[in-house]
Amino acid sequence: MADWTTDEMPRLNGKTVVVTGANSGLGFEGTRAFAARGATVVMACRSVDRAEDAADEIRADAGGEVDGDLDVRECDLASLDSVKAFAEELAADYDGVDVLCNNAGVMAIPRSETADGFETQFGVNHLGHFTLTGRLFDLLDAADGIGGDARVVTQSSGAHEQGEMDFADLNWEASYGKWKAYGRSKLANLLFAYELQRRLDAASGETDEADGPGIRSVACHPGYTDTNLQMRTAAESGNPLMKVGMKAANAVLGQAPEIGVEPMLFAATTDVDGGAYVEPGGLMNMRGHPTVGRSNDASYDRDDARKLWEYSTEATGVEYPL
């Protein structure tokens, strides 16, 4: 497993994969890999123009046309209305979604709010993906999936270890620390991924196994990967020294995006258990090829996961049939 690479991905002809943030970084590399195996990849992006440019680059690198197909669609995770519209349009055009990669995110930015009034890191990284997964639940359940189950793959980060849940101030209205907020959003990703699997397991236990939801929820993190996420964080800071520092850190410590995306691809296409946490298997789990590991104890807190699920349902208005 520690030596797994994208060369071992199966053929994905006839499969539909949704990737958020598909126009850059890990989303771009994931889109390239899925399409190279024959999948139709729905590139769910805030900027259609940037996504179209990314799709053109992938096609050009493949010699003019990819093996699968690329479908660019607008999906702004900072707007619940945009997520709803994306899901409704997708349901009108597709019979199922075999893989959903909850990949997009923002990192350590100055405090701002989404269109719906949520702190942006929590709103985009967690609530946007909670909403998207719920809105696409029926399409996921209808799909053949990979190995018999559709996959929901939620991208977290090693920064979850610095995250703390404060249910009295989830949106950082009393105080705000941009790195603490990022850590909380990444911890929320894991609480959601594991709670989703627990609810899927419970739903399957209440029915005949063949009639239960055919969906598997898996979490992952990319290690320290050289993407434009770090440079965007530096630009948002307004500190030119931070930009220099991030660039140097990426050059010295960061692994290439085509390696950093492997945990997401492994989680999406191999026979990994629902509720697993896929991470790099190398130095300090920050580099190397994917392996199944364990996130921190806080991410498995069932009480926090239940509270977060209940808050997310009320805040977004999205009810899961679980």
C-alpha positions in Angstrom: 0.0 0.0 0.0 2.8 2.4 0.9 4.0 2.2 -2.7 0.6 2.8 -4.4 0.6 5.2 -7.2 -2.0 6.5 -9.7 -0.7 3.8 -12.2 -2.7 1.3 -10.1 -6.0 3.1 -10.5 -8.7 1.0 -12.3 -10.4 1.9 -15.5 -13.3 4.3 -14.8 -15.2 4.1 -18.0 -18.9 5.0 -17.5 -18.2 6.5 -14.1 -19.1 10.1 -13.1 -16.8 11.9 -10.6 -17.5 15.3 -9.1 -14.5 17.2 -7.9 -14.8 20.5 -6.1 -12.0 23.0 -6.6 -11.0 21.1 -9.8 -9.3 24.1 -11.5 -6.1 24.1 -9.4 -3.8 22.2 -7.1 -5.0 18.8 -5.8 -8.4 19.2 -7.6 -6.7 19.8 -10.9 -4.4 16.8 -10.5 -7.3 14.6 -9.4 -9.4 15.7 -12.3 -6.5 14.8 -14.7 -6.1 11.4 -13.2 -9.8 10.5 -13.2 -10.3 11.6 -16.7 -7.2 9.7 -17.9 -8.9 6.5 -16.6 -12.0 7.2 -18.7 -14.3 8.9 -16.1 -16.5 11.8 -16.8 -15.3 14.5 -14.4 -17.6 17.2 -13.3 -15.4 20.2 -12.4 -17.3 22.0 -9.7 -15.7 25.4 -9.4 -16.4 28.9 -8.2 -14.9 30.4 -11.4 -16.2 28.9 -14.6 -13.5 30.8 -16.6 -10.6 29.4 -14.6 -12.2 25.9 -14.7 -12.5 26.1 -18.5 -8.8 27.2 -18.7 -7.9 24.2 -16.5 -9.9 21.8 -18.6 -8.2 23.1 -21.8 -4.8 22.6 -20.2 -5.7 19.0 -19.2 -6.9 18.3 -22.8 -3.8 19.9 -24.3 -1.5 17.9 -22.0 -3.3 14.7 -23.1 -2.7 15.4 -26.8 -5.9 17.3 -27.5 -8.5 15.1 -25.9 -8.8 13.2 -22.6 -9.8 9.5 -22.4 -12.9 10.4 -20.4 -14.8 13.7 -20.4 -14.6 17.1 -18.6 -17.8 18.9 -17.7 -17.2 22.4 -16.2 -20.0 23.7 -13.9 -20.3 26.6 -11.5 -20.4 25.7 -7.8 -19.6 28.3 -5.2 -19.3 26.6 -1.9 -19.6 30.0 -0.2 -23.2 30.2 -1.4 -25.9 27.7 -0.4 -28.0 28.8 -3.3 -25.1 28.1 -5.7 -24.7 24.7 -4.3 -28.4 24.0 -4.6 -28.5 25.1 -8.2 -25.4 23.0 -9.1 -27.0 19.9 -7.5 -30.3 20.5 -9.2 -28.7 21.0 -12.6 -26.6 17.9 -12.2 -29.6 15.8 -11.3 -31.3 16.9 -14.5 -28.3 15.7 -16.6 -27.0 12.7 -14.8 -28.5 9.5 -13.4 -25.9 9.0 -10.7 -22.6 10.2 -9.2 -20.1 7.4 -8.5 -17.5 9.6 -6.7 -17.8 12.9 -4.9 -14.5 14.5 -3.9 -15.0 17.2 -1.3 -11.7 18.8 -2.1 -12.0 22.6 -2.4 -11.0 24.8 0.5 -9.6 28.1 1.8 -6.8 28.3 4.3 -5.9 30.8 7.0 -7.5 33.9 5.5 -8.6 37.1 7.3 -12.0 36.8 8.7 -14.8 37.2 6.2 -18.3 35.7 5.8 -20.0 33.7 3.1 -23.1 34.8 1.3 -25.1 33.2 4.0 -23.3 34.8 6.9 -21.0 32.0 8.0 -17.3 32.5 8.8 -15.7 31.7 5.4 -13.3 28.9 6.3 -16.0 27.0 8.3 -18.6 27.9 5.7 -16.7 26.8 2.6 -14.6 24.0 4.0 -17.3 22.3 6.0 -20.8 23.7 5.5 -20.4 24.0 1.7 -19.4 20.3 1.4 -22.0 19.2 4.0 -24.6 20.9 1.8 -23.2 19.5 -1.5 -23.0 15.9 -0.2 -26.6 16.1 1.1 -27.9 17.6 -2.1 -26.2 14.9 -4.2 -27.1 12.1 -1.8 -29.8 10.6 -4.1 -27.4 10.7 -7.1 -24.7 8.9 -5.0 -27.2 6.3 -3.8 -28.4 5.7 -7.4 -24.9 5.1 -8.8 -23.1 1.7 -9.2 -20.1 3.4 -7.6 -16.6 1.9 -7.3 -16.6 -1.8 -6.1 -20.4 -1.6 -5.4 -20.4 1.7 -3.4 -20.4 5.3 -4.4 -17.6 7.2 -2.6 -17.7 10.4 -0.7 -14.1 11.5 -0.2 -13.6 14.4 2.1 -10.2 16.2 2.1 -8.9 17.2 5.5 -5.4 18.3 6.6 -2.9 17.6 9.3 -4.0 21.0 10.6 -7.0 19.2 12.1 -4.8 18.4 15.0 -4.8 22.1 16.0 -8.5 22.4 15.7 -11.0 22.7 18.6 -14.7 22.7 18.4 -16.5 25.6 20.2 -20.2 25.1 19.7 -20.9 28.4 21.4 -19.0 30.3 18.7 -18.6 28.1 15.6 -18.5 31.2 13.3 -15.8 33.0 15.3 -18.0 36.0 16.1 -16.4 36.5 19.6 -12.8 36.2 18.5 -10.9 35.0 15.4 -7.6 33.4 14.7 -7.1 32.5 11.0 -5.0 29.4 11.7 -7.2 28.2 14.5 -10.2 28.7 12.3 -8.6 26.6 9.5 -7.8 23.9 12.0 -11.4 23.8 13.2 -12.7 23.6 9.7 -10.4 20.6 8.9 -11.4 18.9 12.2 -15.1 19.5 11.1 -14.3 17.8 7.8 -13.3 14.6 9.7 -16.2 14.7 12.2 -18.5 15.0 9.2 -16.8 12.2 7.2 -16.9 9.7 10.1 -20.4 10.6 11.3 -21.7 10.2 7.7 -20.2 6.7 7.7 -21.8 5.9 11.1 -25.2 7.0 9.8 -24.8 5.0 6.6 -23.9 1.9 8.7 -26.9 2.5 10.9 -29.2 2.9 7.9 -27.9 -0.3 6.3 -28.5 -2.1 9.6 -32.1 -1.1 9.7 -32.8 -2.7 6.3 -31.8 -5.7 4.3 -28.1 -5.1 3.3 -29.0 -5.0 -0.4 -31.5 -2.1 0.2 -29.2 0.0 2.4 -27.5 3.1 1.0 -24.7 2.1 -1.4 -22.4 4.9 -0.3 -19.0 4.8 1.5 -17.5 7.8 3.3 -13.7 8.1 3.5 -11.5 10.9 4.7 -8.0 11.8 3.5 -5.2 14.4 3.7 -2.5 15.3 1.2 0.5 15.9 3.6 2.5 19.0 2.8 1.9 19.6 -0.9 3.1 22.5 -3.0 -0.1 24.1 -4.3 -1.3 27.6 -4.8 -3.3 27.3 -1.5 -0.3 28.4 0.4 0.4 31.3 -1.9 -3.2 32.4 -1.7 -2.9 32.4 2.1 0.2 34.6 1.8 -1.4 37.0 -0.6 -4.5 37.4 1.7 -2.2 38.1 4.6 -0.9 41.4 3.1 2.5 40.5 4.4 5.2 40.3 1.6 7.5 38.3 4.0 4.9 35.6 4.4 4.8 35.2 0.6 8.6 34.7 0.5 8.4 32.3 3.5 5.6 30.2 1.9 7.4 30.0 -1.4 10.6 28.8 0.3 8.7 26.3 2.5 6.9 24.9 -0.6 10.2 24.5 -2.4 12.0 22.8 0.4 9.2 20.8 2.2 6.4 20.5 -0.3 5.8 17.4 -2.4 4.5 17.6 -6.0 0.7 17.9 -6.3 0.6 14.7 -8.4 1.9 12.9 -5.3 -0.2 14.9 -2.8 -3.4 13.9 -4.6 -2.7 10.2 -4.2 -4.6 9.8 -0.9 -7.7 11.2 -2.4 -7.4 9.0 -5.5 -6.7 5.9 -3.3 -9.7 6.7 -1.1 -11.9 7.1 -4.2 -10.9 4.0 -6.2 -9.5 1.2 -3.9 -11.3 -1.2 -1.6 -10.7 1.0 1.5 -13.2 0.7 4.4 -15.8 3.3 5.0 -14.7 5.6 7.8 -11.0 5.2 6.9 -8.4 8.0 7.0 -6.0 7.9 4.1 -2.7 9.8 4.5 0.8 9.9 3.1 2.9 7.0 4.5 6.2 8.7 4.6 8.0 11.1 6.9 5.7 12.3 9.7 2.8 11.4 7.4 3.5 14.6 5.5 5.1 13.0 2.4 5.0 9.8 0.4 2.5 7.4 -1.1 -0.9 6.7 0.6 -1.5 4.5 3.5 -4.5 4.0 5.9 -3.7 5.8 9.2 -5.6 7.4 12.1 -6.5 11.0 12.7 -6.4 12.5 16.2 -8.7 11.5 19.0 -10.9 14.6 18.8 -11.9 13.7 15.2 -13.5 10.5 16.6 -15.6 12.3 19.3 -19.1 11.0 18.6 -20.8 13.7 20.7 -19.0 16.5 18.9 -19.8 14.8 15.6 -23.5 14.6 16.5 -23.6 18.2 17.6 -21.9 19.3 14.4 -24.3 17.3 12.3 -27.3 18.8 14.0 -25.9 22.3 13.7 -25.1 21.8 10.0 -28.5 20.5 9.2 -30.2 23.5 10.9 -27.8 26.0 9.4 -28.0 24.8 5.8 -31.6 23.4 5.8 -30.3 20.2 4.2 -31.7 16.9 5.6 -30.0 13.6 4.8 -32.3 10.6 4.5 -30.4 8.8 7.2 
